[in-house]
Amino acid sequence: MKNHHNDAELTIAGMSCASCVGRVEKALAAVPGIENPQVNLATGRARFGVNSADALPRAIEALAGAGYPAEPLETRLNIDGMTCASCVGRVEKALSAMPGVTSAQVNLATGSATIHHSPAVTPQTLAETVTAKGYPAQVQAEAGHHMHDHSADAATLRRNFLIALVLTLPIFVAEMGGHIFPAFHHWISMALDQRLLWIGEFVLTTAVLAGPGRMFFRIGFPALMRRAPEMNSLVALGASAAWLYSTVATFAPGLLPSESVHVYYEAAAVIVTLILLGRWLEARAKGQAGDAIRRLIELTPDTARVERNGSIRDIPVAELRTGDIVHLRPGERVAVDGVLTEGSGAIDESMLTGEPVPVSKTTGDPVTGGTVNGTSALAYRVTATGGDTVLARIIRMVEDAQATKLPVQALVDRITAVFVPVVIGLAILSFALWLIFTGSLGQAMVAAISVLIIACPCAMGLAVPVSIMVGTGRGAELGVLFRRGDALQRLADARIVAFDKTGTLTQGAPALTAIKAEGMTPEDALRLAASAEARSEHPLAAAITAAARDKGLELPPAEDVQATVGRGLSARVEGRALLIGNAAALTESGITTSPTLIAAARGWAANGATPVHLAVDGQHVAAMALADPIRPEAAETVAKLHELDLQTAMISGDVQATAEAVGRQLGIDRVTAGVLPEGKLAAIRDMGAGTVFVGDGINDAPALAAAETGIAIGTGTDVAIESAEVVLIGGDPLGVVRAIRLSRSVMRNIRQNLFWAFGYNAALIPVAMGALVPFGGPQLSPMLGAGAMALSSVFVVSNALRLKRAG
């Protein structure tokens, strides 16, 4: 029997490096009923499948046991029936008494409650508990959605860094000032007894470690006790070793050999201060990395003007329901998805599509939540709310892509799983070697501390996810959605890009592309033909009628309209007998065709157009070319793909002549035509590795799924979009070029980050151990190690932020 399977997502506290990620995944994987856990250091989130009722509570217990508790969720409820403070008290008491609820605040004025709770408690359970107490409650839209607040982290870290800096500066000046200016050292020695100076440094350093530096010990030592050391463990070990040795030298110098009585308070204090600086800068940068999603979330307005009971009033967007009529003022943002019921005007959809030109909308056209109305007053009927809107689905897609692990991450995970224990081993080895070869306990300790401090799994852990985070966010701004993050890596290795023709490279509907007339003006010929075709259901007829309307031609009524399959259409317009059809239809009716018009028609047919002829009162007077027009950006797309050293192909169900004509006009390398969906599938498989397929229709879904990377044109069907890994929000095929450029930029950025993170450790750990000392080189001080370590993480995140200008 198949288990019922759901996806769950938790925000995890306490993760600071790649080895943390490995341990969180290991803890989750060990829980029965949890499948395929994926943890992202940049977003602080874990995603996994849940296929049994008790798996989620067990997972939360396992995470807490591993030292990485799941952060509480915040849920907001709308509550009816509360009339006084005692009602508030009863609701708060009911919520607070629930296992897993950490706090509940109820607001009588707004009729709402904000609850912080364990993810093991569902928002729906909270609502049911309040309803059972006699106060009907509903979960507000988007409740439980939790985005880690890096700005709050940055504010806390900034405050801690500034406190540590103020406390550390006197120690640093007292100890290091003497090394830089010997005269300063003599002045300090005369002015202050050395023991008094050391006691002062002890007080200040202890304050740094117990105050702003407490976070490293609070997380690092419990991890060490669980035999699962991580980044904070290294900092805690290094700083506490320097502090402990210095404390012994200050208060019990007799326990140390006389030549080893030195203090290293400045090392302990400066280590903590510099790493706090690095973490603060990193949190600030991580906040910027999540800007794209935050901006998308902020696109939804708080209130909307809705028609209710015959009057128009402002209500919270969370209370909108499908079918509501929303009134939109000029310049206002569309609240949710809908269909225009009143008015017409231009709507700016640039935040969704990346296209700067406003889109004209009229009654019956769809509007999307988050877009901006132009200068018209409009009204629309709500078709989707909450998580069902296009904007919510886009946010979900971007978040899903950011949570995905790239294949390149597997190597990083394997290395970081053993990294911290290896560093601790190397620190112990350094201590032993220095003690054996120099006999100096102080120097041995400095070497061991330097090794602990310089090693930085933070940079390794951030190298891949932070680039994905910024890259996918930038993609969303450019109208390119990566539904799966691993598509980023595959798209960068693309070799050939294959396009569907209809609706992808072309507009997807026939249009009048040329007209030639004899004995009357082209406008007259078009006016008469469109009048006859006005009531026909045929797509070619619609193209002729649309062309006449676009030119503003008045269409007189047609009489005796008769359509015959294969013979065209006959009618009477303004008392004249009309016949519209192919050349054979005219010949069969005894009409002599014009050689000039037939020659023009043959030329159009050779380029893939369908010729249509018009006869008036037995005279052949006009020929028209009807074709599916090529999208204006298609030729530029193909040219730019060639510039990127990619081959291009077109796979179409259309007839060979039409497909080849389009291929010729666009400069496409290979054309495969006349194929059914199964044929498209076979053509994709024949192209081999590195194939990208771009399509828009239901018939493209198998090919999109079969290609190494499927790219769906966002104006296409939902089936096509669901089958693709990348979605272009607008209908512009140039998005394919943007997607490939962006993926190449992201992968290049990831390679730079990994080179820096691994190269930094490979180069500097041996220097910290003292590998250069026998050759007359320097021994790296713990302070320089701390500075370099903080810099490595900041470098990785700052390098990833350059992707905000990519594409």
LUMBA-780653 format. One record per residue (C-alpha): residue in three letters; y, x, z. Coordinates in pm, whole numbers, padded with zeros to 5 digits, always signed. Layout:
BEGIN
alaYXZ
...
END
This chain:
BEGIN
met+00000+00000+00000
lys+00343+00137-00097
asn+00585+00199+00191
his+00925+00034+00184
his+01165+00317+00101
asn+01538+00341+00185
asp+01788+00622+00158
ala+01974+00724+00474
glu+02269+00955+00527
leu+02392+01120+00846
thr+02693+01340+00923
ile+02566+01637+01124
ala+02763+01821+01394
gly+02739+02193+01470
met+02637+02333+01129
ser+02830+02653+01059
cys+02612+02859+00824
ala+02327+02846+00575
ser+02058+02916+00836
cys+02173+02598+01018
val+02109+02403+00697
gly+01753+02536+00680
arg+01686+02441+01042
val+01828+02088+01001
glu+01612+02034+00691
lys+01307+02170+00875
ala+01370+01942+01175
leu+01403+01635+00948
ala+01102+01725+00731
ala+00883+01739+01044
val+00957+01372+01130
pro+00686+01130+01007
gly+00838+00878+00762
ile+01123+01109+00649
glu+01110+01225+00287
asn+01296+01488+00084
pro+01576+01582+00329
gln+01876+01748+00159
val+02153+01900+00370
asn+02497+02002+00240
leu+02697+02250+00449
ala+03028+02179+00270
thr+03023+01803+00341
gly+02833+01831+00672
arg+02592+01560+00556
ala+02214+01513+00543
arg+02049+01269+00298
phe+01683+01169+00308
gly+01438+00891+00233
val+01315+00667+00518
asn+00987+00478+00473
ser+00911+00348+00823
ala+01110+00143+01075
asp+01110+00405+01353
ala+01171+00709+01130
leu+01554+00705+01156
pro+01569+00695+01541
arg+01306+00971+01550
ala+01509+01178+01301
ile+01820+01144+01521
glu+01615+01258+01826
ala+01476+01555+01630
leu+01826+01661+01522
ala+01956+01641+01879
gly+01655+01848+01995
ala+01729+02108+01728
gly+02089+02137+01850
tyr+02248+01960+01553
pro+02324+01606+01669
ala+02408+01334+01417
glu+02777+01246+01444
pro+02844+00888+01550
leu+02943+00632+01289
glu+03252+00418+01314
thr+03206+00048+01237
arg+03478-00216+01231
leu+03397-00583+01293
asn+03609-00891+01222
ile+03560-01127+01519
asp+03646-01499+01536
gly+03695-01715+01846
met+03861-01467+02082
thr+04152-01635+02261
cys+04226-01427+02573
ala+04175-01095+02746
ser+03854-01211+02916
cys+03704-01277+02569
val+03793-00920+02481
gly+03627-00798+02800
arg+03306-00991+02729
val+03282-00861+02370
glu+03351-00504+02482
lys+03092-00532+02759
ala+02828-00670+02520
leu+02888-00389+02271
ser+02910-00109+02532
ala+02580-00219+02688
met+02393-00161+02360
pro+02180+00157+02351
gly+02337+00405+02108
val+02695+00271+02141
thr+02930+00539+02274
ser+03256+00340+02271
ala+03383-00006+02178
gln+03747-00106+02146
val+03833-00470+02084
asn+04178-00580+01966
leu+04276-00939+02039
ala+04584-00933+01813
thr+04391-00833+01501
gly+04065-01005+01595
ser+03871-00686+01534
ala+03653-00431+01710
thr+03609-00060+01642
ile+03275+00076+01758
his+03150+00436+01765
his+02773+00439+01766
ser+02460+00631+01686
pro+02342+00597+01324
ala+02022+00451+01471
val+02222+00132+01541
thr+02305-00055+01221
pro+02648-00220+01175
gln+02468-00550+01114
thr+02297-00530+01457
leu+02641-00487+01619
ala+02772-00797+01440
glu+02463-01000+01541
thr+02502-00898+01909
val+02866-01018+01918
thr+02779-01340+01731
ala+02502-01411+01986
lys+02768-01399+02262
gly+02950-01685+02091
tyr+03206-01490+01887
pro+03112-01500+01517
ala+03145-01145+01376
gln+03123-00987+01031
val+03110-00622+00931
gln+03427-00516+00751
ala+03382-00384+00396
glu+03287-00016+00373
ala+03192-00012+00743
gly+02974+00278+00844
his+03119+00490+00562
his+03188+00820+00733
met+03365+01109+00569
his+03384+01424+00777
asp+03744+01479+00882
his+03814+01844+00801
ser+04185+01796+00880
ala+04101+01713+01244
asp+03872+02021+01257
ala+04153+02233+01113
ala+04403+02105+01373
thr+04165+02185+01663
leu+04083+02530+01523
arg+04452+02606+01464
arg+04534+02522+01827
asn+04242+02733+01955
phe+04341+03025+01731
leu+04704+03021+01851
ile+04598+03014+02218
ala+04354+03302+02156
leu+04624+03495+01967
val+04875+03468+02254
leu+04611+03585+02507
thr+04475+03865+02283
leu+04803+04026+02170
pro+04878+04202+02507
ile+04521+04346+02517
phe+04542+04460+02154
val+04884+04624+02207
ala+04774+04796+02531
glu+04452+04942+02383
met+04533+04995+02014
gly+04901+05086+02062
gly+04794+05405+02241
his+04573+05507+01946
ile+04857+05452+01697
phe+05142+05597+01911
pro+05020+05860+02165
ala+05360+05841+02342
phe+05296+05470+02411
his+04960+05562+02569
his+05132+05811+02804
trp+05397+05555+02901
ile+05129+05291+02978
ser+04932+05549+03186
met+05239+05633+03395
ala+05360+05276+03432
leu+05023+05117+03514
asp+04721+05231+03705
gln+04426+05232+03457
arg+04212+05015+03684
leu+04494+04759+03714
leu+04536+04760+03334
trp+04162+04699+03287
ile+04166+04413+03541
gly+04456+04254+03351
glu+04260+04289+03024
phe+03950+04142+03198
val+04149+03831+03301
leu+04297+03777+02955
thr+03967+03839+02769
thr+03777+03608+03005
ala+04039+03339+02935
val+03991+03386+02557
leu+03611+03361+02581
ala+03607+03073+02829
gly+03882+02878+02650
pro+03923+02893+02271
gly+03603+03100+02228
arg+03387+02859+02430
met+03269+02685+02109
phe+03073+02996+02001
phe+02885+03017+02332
arg+02831+02641+02365
ile+02652+02634+02028
gly+02528+02994+01994
phe+02337+03051+02319
pro+02138+02722+02319
ala+02033+02805+01959
leu+01924+03149+02080
met+01722+02992+02366
arg+01545+02767+02112
arg+01462+03086+01920
ala+01665+02955+01628
pro+01971+03185+01629
glu+02256+03118+01385
met+02609+03231+01307
asn+02757+03130+01644
ser+02472+03317+01817
leu+02578+03644+01649
val+02942+03599+01757
ala+02840+03495+02110
leu+02604+03794+02146
gly+02859+04044+02013
ala+03157+03919+02212
ser+02963+03874+02538
ala+02802+04221+02505
ala+03149+04382+02469
trp+03284+04175+02760
leu+02983+04244+02988
tyr+02987+04621+02923
ser+03364+04635+02986
thr+03332+04428+03305
val+03072+04672+03442
ala+03300+04966+03346
thr+03591+04795+03530
phe+03425+04677+03853
ala+03110+04892+03886
pro+03173+05215+03688
gly+02910+05398+03896
leu+02634+05211+03712
leu+02730+05387+03384
pro+02714+05757+03287
ser+03062+05905+03350
glu+03121+05987+02981
ser+03046+05620+02887
val+03302+05452+03117
his+03519+05283+02853
val+03630+04924+02806
tyr+03600+04718+02486
tyr+03791+04409+02596
glu+04007+04424+02282
ala+03689+04408+02067
ala+03563+04091+02245
ala+03902+03916+02233
val+03996+04020+01878
ile+03650+03922+01745
val+03694+03564+01875
thr+04059+03543+01759
leu+03988+03665+01405
ile+03685+03441+01360
leu+03884+03140+01484
leu+04149+03230+01224
gly+03880+03243+00955
arg+03730+02909+01064
trp+04074+02744+01067
leu+04157+02867+00715
glu+03808+02761+00603
ala+03845+02409+00749
arg+04183+02373+00577
ala+04031+02479+00247
lys+03729+02250+00295
gly+03972+01962+00348
gln+04129+02044+00012
ala+03781+02064-00143
gly+03726+01700-00048
asp+04068+01590-00178
ala+03928+01429-00494
ile+03710+01182-00302
arg+03984+01117-00047
arg+04227+01036-00327
leu+03972+00802-00486
ile+03917+00624-00151
glu+04294+00585-00109
leu+04331+00414-00450
thr+04238+00077-00301
pro+04541-00105-00151
asp+04516-00255+00199
thr+04619-00611+00105
ala+04616-00842-00197
arg+04809-01164-00286
val+04549-01437-00314
glu+04557-01805-00406
arg+04403-01996-00114
asn+04432-02373-00057
gly+04710-02410-00313
ser+04934-02135-00172
ile+04960-01760-00235
arg+04934-01532+00068
asp+04865-01168+00152
ile+04519-01102+00295
pro+04330-00777+00371
val+04135-00654+00067
ala+03821-00649+00287
glu+03839-01031+00300
leu+03842-01082-00080
arg+03547-01275-00218
thr+03406-01306-00571
gly+03588-01586-00756
asp+03921-01545-00570
ile+04234-01550-00790
val+04455-01248-00712
his+04821-01229-00823
leu+04947-00888-00929
arg+05314-00790-00926
pro+05458-00534-01172
gly+05379-00179-01059
glu+05118-00297-00805
arg+04771-00146-00776
val+04470-00362-00869
ala+04275-00429-00546
val+03920-00489-00678
asp+03744-00549-01011
gly+03818-00870-01197
val+03894-01050-01524
leu+04250-01141-01628
thr+04315-01516-01611
glu+04692-01516-01668
gly+04944-01295-01846
ser+04910-00983-02058
gly+05043-00630-02025
ala+04959-00260-02001
ile+04753-00116-01714
asp+04748+00255-01628
glu+04381+00356-01593
ser+04449+00731-01586
met+04314+00779-01233
leu+03975+00655-01354
thr+03958+00780-01712
gly+04190+01080-01713
glu+04362+00924-02019
pro+04743+00914-01981
val+04809+00622-02221
pro+04822+00276-02051
val+04566+00024-02183
ser+04682-00315-02318
lys+04515-00610-02143
thr+04520-00981-02214
thr+04346-01293-02077
gly+03970-01239-02057
asp+03992-00858-02037
pro+03841-00676-01738
val+04061-00495-01483
thr+03938-00227-01245
gly+04024-00178-00877
gly+04245+00128-00821
thr+04429+00107-01156
val+04806+00039-01171
asn+04974-00263-01332
gly+05266-00199-01570
thr+05572-00421-01601
ser+05401-00765-01630
ala+05309-01021-01367
leu+04932-01087-01397
ala+04659-01287-01227
tyr+04288-01205-01225
arg+03965-01356-01097
val+03766-01126-00863
thr+03426-01026-01005
ala+03321-00750-00760
thr+03418-00645-00405
gly+03333-00372-00155
gly+03057-00136-00262
asp+03000-00323-00591
thr+03334-00225-00750
val+03360+00043-01018
leu+03572+00259-00785
ala+03314+00234-00502
arg+03035+00324-00747
ile+03240+00622-00873
ile+03295+00745-00515
arg+02922+00704-00449
met+02834+00898-00767
val+03067+01185-00673
glu+02931+01194-00315
asp+02572+01187-00444
ala+02645+01475-00681
gln+02807+01674-00399
ala+02501+01620-00180
thr+02257+01747-00445
lys+02112+02097-00422
leu+02121+02309-00734
pro+01808+02507-00826
val+02009+02827-00760
gln+02042+02718-00394
ala+01666+02766-00335
leu+01703+03147-00340
val+01994+03133-00094
asp+01792+02909+00140
arg+01497+03150+00144
ile+01718+03447+00230
thr+01928+03274+00496
ala+01615+03141+00671
val+01535+03496+00788
phe+01886+03645+00779
val+02005+03600+01140
pro+01682+03721+01310
val+01688+04026+01077
val+02052+04099+01175
ile+01966+04081+01546
gly+01674+04320+01479
leu+01908+04561+01295
ala+02159+04545+01583
ile+01883+04640+01832
leu+01767+04920+01596
ser+02126+05052+01566
phe+02163+05054+01945
ala+01837+05247+01990
leu+01913+05503+01715
trp+02267+05575+01842
leu+02142+05609+02198
ile+01866+05850+02088
phe+02084+06067+01860
thr+02415+06068+02053
gly+02316+05984+02410
ser+02635+05774+02429
leu+02576+05427+02568
gly+02928+05320+02463
gln+02889+05429+02099
ala+02543+05269+02080
met+02688+04943+02206
val+02980+04953+01957
ala+02734+05002+01667
ala+02516+04709+01779
ile+02816+04478+01827
ser+02958+04577+01484
val+02629+04482+01314
leu+02618+04144+01491
ile+02976+04061+01404
ile+02991+04182+01042
ala+02690+03982+00921
cys+02808+03654+00773
pro+02563+03382+00670
cys+02864+03142+00657
ala+02972+03281+00321
met+02617+03256+00185
gly+02578+02898+00299
leu+02911+02787+00153
ala+02879+02976-00178
val+02701+02698-00368
pro+02791+02363-00203
val+03167+02421-00182
ser+03179+02502-00557
ile+02980+02186-00635
met+03212+01986-00408
val+03531+02104-00578
gly+03375+02098-00926
thr+03245+01742-00907
gly+03574+01628-00753
arg+03764+01790-01041
gly+03522+01621-01282
ala+03610+01280-01136
glu+03980+01354-01195
leu+03902+01443-01559
gly+03697+01124-01614
val+03364+01314-01600
leu+03118+01189-01336
phe+02817+01398-01246
arg+02565+01146-01116
arg+02340+01434-01013
gly+02472+01771-00900
asp+02188+01964-01067
ala+02322+01844-01406
leu+02604+02095-01342
gln+02362+02386-01362
arg+02164+02252-01661
leu+02474+02161-01862
ala+02604+02518-01829
asp+02284+02636-02006
ala+02315+02381-02291
arg+02218+02506-02640
ile+02249+02197-02859
val+02447+01871-02816
ala+02303+01567-02997
phe+02509+01248-03044
asp+02418+00890-03113
lys+02642+00771-03399
thr+02739+00407-03344
gly+02970+00356-03048
thr+02967+00725-02955
leu+03113+00911-03252
thr+03230+00586-03412
gln+03415+00283-03270
gly+03093+00074-03273
ala+03233-00217-03479
pro+03315-00239-03854
ala+03679-00227-03964
leu+03865-00239-04294
thr+03921+00126-04392
ala+04052+00089-04753
ile+04159-00179-05006
lys+04232-00154-05380
ala+04371-00447-05587
glu+04439-00533-05954
gly+04667-00817-06066
met+04796-00886-05714
thr+04920-00689-05413
pro+04664-00556-05161
glu+04836-00774-04892
asp+04782-01091-05101
ala+04420-01001-05169
leu+04363-00938-04796
arg+04543-01265-04698
leu+04323-01474-04930
ala+03998-01297-04831
ala+04077-01327-04458
ser+04155-01700-04496
ala+03812-01758-04652
glu+03636-01540-04392
ala+03821-01680-04088
arg+03541-01920-03992
ser+03248-01686-04070
glu+03041-01535-03789
his+02950-01223-03991
pro+03071-00888-03840
leu+03215-00781-04179
ala+03408-01109-04197
ala+03552-01042-03851
ala+03668-00697-03969
ile+03857-00847-04268
thr+04019-01117-04052
ala+04119-00863-03783
ala+04281-00638-04047
ala+04491-00930-04180
arg+04602-01029-03828
asp+04692-00665-03746
lys+04926-00668-04049
gly+05081-00996-03927
leu+04968-01196-04234
glu+04978-01577-04216
leu+04634-01720-04304
pro+04640-02051-04500
pro+04350-02295-04436
ala+04035-02261-04648
glu+03832-02551-04795
asp+03476-02588-04931
val+03362-02271-04755
gln+03001-02191-04844
ala+02803-01880-04751
thr+02485-01786-04939
val+02263-01508-04807
gly+02282-01209-05038
arg+02533-01391-05265
gly+02847-01371-05054
leu+03092-01646-04966
ser+03284-01896-05181
ala+03588-02105-05080
arg+03908-02271-05200
val+04238-02132-05064
glu+04580-02262-05180
gly+04397-02440-05466
arg+04236-02118-05596
ala+03859-02053-05619
leu+03754-01745-05421
leu+03427-01551-05425
ile+03369-01266-05177
gly+03055-01051-05190
asn+02891-00742-05332
ala+02911-00644-05703
ala+02580-00817-05779
ala+02711-01148-05641
leu+03008-01132-05879
thr+02789-01044-06183
glu+02542-01327-06105
ser+02833-01571-06098
gly+02929-01459-06452
ile+03239-01266-06343
thr+03322-00947-06533
thr+03372-00663-06288
ser+03661-00417-06314
pro+03544-00057-06388
thr+03830+00084-06177
leu+03740-00128-05873
ile+03365-00058-05914
ala+03437+00320-05932
ala+03644+00302-05610
ala+03364+00105-05441
arg+03103+00366-05540
gly+03320+00642-05391
trp+03347+00453-05062
ala+02972+00385-05055
ala+02904+00759-05101
asn+03101+00817-04779
gly+02904+00561-04583
ala+03130+00255-04619
thr+03017-00093-04726
pro+03212-00218-05032
val+03313-00588-05053
his+03460-00739-05373
leu+03699-01035-05415
ala+03723-01257-05724
val+04000-01521-05761
asp+03961-01794-06026
gly+03691-01591-06204
gln+03891-01265-06208
his+03774-00950-06016
val+04098-00868-05830
ala+04013-00646-05530
ala+03762-00417-05361
met+03758-00346-04989
ala+03582-00073-04788
leu+03437-00174-04453
ala+03305+00095-04223
asp+03251+00173-03859
pro+03558+00398-03812
ile+03503+00743-03668
arg+03667+00785-03328
pro+03989+00985-03367
glu+03865+01253-03120
ala+03516+01295-03272
ala+03599+01575-03522
glu+03790+01769-03254
thr+03492+01727-03017
val+03248+01876-03269
ala+03488+02163-03354
lys+03537+02249-02986
leu+03160+02242-02920
his+03118+02492-03206
glu+03387+02708-03039
leu+03169+02704-02726
asp+02880+02844-02941
leu+02686+02518-02923
gln+02493+02356-03208
thr+02560+01989-03283
ala+02326+01716-03404
met+02350+01343-03475
ile+02061+01101-03428
ser+02122+00752-03568
gly+01937+00432-03649
asp+02174+00386-03945
val+02074+00449-04309
gln+02056+00813-04420
ala+02355+00796-04662
thr+02593+00651-04400
ala+02477+00892-04127
glu+02503+01194-04357
ala+02853+01088-04469
val+02968+01074-04103
gly+02793+01406-04032
arg+02972+01569-04328
gln+03314+01441-04219
leu+03265+01573-03868
gly+03097+01904-03954
ile+02778+01825-03759
asp+02495+02082-03803
arg+02192+01847-03815
val+02164+01479-03904
thr+01857+01265-03829
ala+01894+00904-03955
gly+01702+00577-03985
val+01520+00623-03652
leu+01419+00360-03394
pro+01450+00435-03019
glu+01103+00602-03021
gly+01221+00818-03312
lys+01529+00925-03111
leu+01295+01026-02831
ala+01081+01237-03066
ala+01391+01399-03223
ile+01521+01498-02877
arg+01183+01647-02777
asp+01167+01846-03102
met+01498+02013-03018
gly+01340+02184-02714
ala+01512+02336-02412
gly+01886+02317-02350
thr+01929+01978-02520
val+02216+01746-02429
phe+02214+01389-02564
val+02529+01173-02572
gly+02484+00795-02617
asp+02613+00454-02515
gly+02364+00176-02590
ile+02043+00025-02448
asn+01854+00186-02737
asp+01985+00527-02620
ala+01840+00498-02268
pro+01500+00664-02347
ala+01673+00955-02527
leu+01927+00996-02243
ala+01641+01017-01994
ala+01434+01253-02213
ala+01713+01505-02286
glu+01753+01794-02045
thr+02096+01645-01971
gly+02193+01290-02069
ile+02564+01206-02104
ala+02658+00837-02122
ile+02985+00712-02271
gly+03125+00497-01989
thr+03231+00214-02221
gly+02860+00164-02300
thr+02590-00042-02131
asp+02487-00017-01766
val+02132+00072-01879
ala+02261+00378-02067
ile+02475+00482-01768
glu+02180+00450-01527
ser+01964+00669-01756
ala+02221+00952-01778
glu+02302+01237-01540
val+02665+01259-01652
val+02897+00964-01723
leu+03224+00982-01917
ile+03442+00708-01768
gly+03648+00650-02084
gly+03508+00621-02435
asp+03647+00960-02540
pro+03376+01197-02673
leu+03606+01492-02585
gly+03478+01432-02231
val+03157+01609-02343
val+03358+01928-02403
arg+03533+01888-02066
ala+03195+01837-01891
ile+03039+02150-02047
arg+03348+02364-01981
leu+03359+02242-01621
ser+02987+02308-01562
arg+03024+02661-01702
ser+03326+02720-01475
val+03133+02592-01170
met+02829+02810-01239
arg+03051+03115-01299
asn+03227+03038-00970
ile+02893+03006-00786
arg+02776+03342-00926
gln+03102+03506-00808
asn+03059+03352-00461
leu+02696+03462-00431
phe+02776+03814-00551
trp+03053+03838-00290
ala+02846+03688-00006
phe+02532+03897-00067
gly+02713+04211-00186
tyr+02939+04206+00118
asn+02645+04197+00360
ala+02439+04452+00164
ala+02732+04697+00165
leu+02882+04650+00511
ile+02579+04605+00742
pro+02464+04968+00680
val+02827+05088+00736
ala+02838+04894+01066
met+02507+05059+01167
gly+02674+05398+01111
ala+02501+05501+00787
leu+02816+05694+00678
val+02867+05885+01007
pro+02618+06170+00930
phe+02814+06228+00605
gly+03151+06248+00780
gly+03230+05882+00710
pro+03371+05625+00955
gln+03187+05404+01201
leu+03306+05047+01151
ser+03473+04900+01461
pro+03374+04549+01581
met+03734+04434+01522
leu+03733+04536+01156
gly+03390+04374+01127
ala+03525+04046+01266
gly+03821+04055+01025
ala+03596+04126+00725
met+03352+03852+00830
ala+03626+03591+00864
leu+03769+03699+00528
ser+03435+03661+00347
ser+03409+03286+00421
val+03775+03228+00342
phe+03730+03416+00012
val+03433+03201-00091
val+03610+02872-00019
ser+03938+02989-00174
asn+03754+03105-00486
ala+03589+02762-00516
leu+03930+02594-00488
arg+04032+02762-00816
leu+03804+02504-00982
lys+04072+02240-00910
arg+04241+02369-01225
ala+03920+02388-01435
gly+03832+02183-01744
END
